[in-house]
């Protein structure tokens, strides 16, 4: 198998070096080598580590959001975008459409 040249220390280079030393199914993993690939920490998690998606009795995932509400929000968003293009914005106090302020016009 012919390998293309790669930069030393790159992710591909680390894998190729591992394969040269231990074979493609070797005991060593990329994690044991000095890698320039930053490891992802737990700080980016948005749910607890032990959280599991709810399932029904047959093991199928249960949706967490209702699709009907989503479709309604999309319609409202599209209406607002069209009105904005017309130079209007919704007044949340009165619930009516009114002209955009001069500072918001493009």
DAQUIZI-V904926 format. One record per run of one state. SS is the DSSP state (H for helix, E for strand, C for the rest). FROM is the first residue (numbers start at 0). TO is the last residue. If there is no record, write none. Layout:
SS FROM TO
SS FROM TO
This chain:
C 0 9
H 10 21
C 22 28
H 29 31
C 32 40
H 41 43
C 44 53
E 54 54
C 55 59
E 60 60
C 61 65
H 66 84
C 85 86
E 87 90
C 91 94
E 95 98
C 99 100
H 101 103
C 104 105
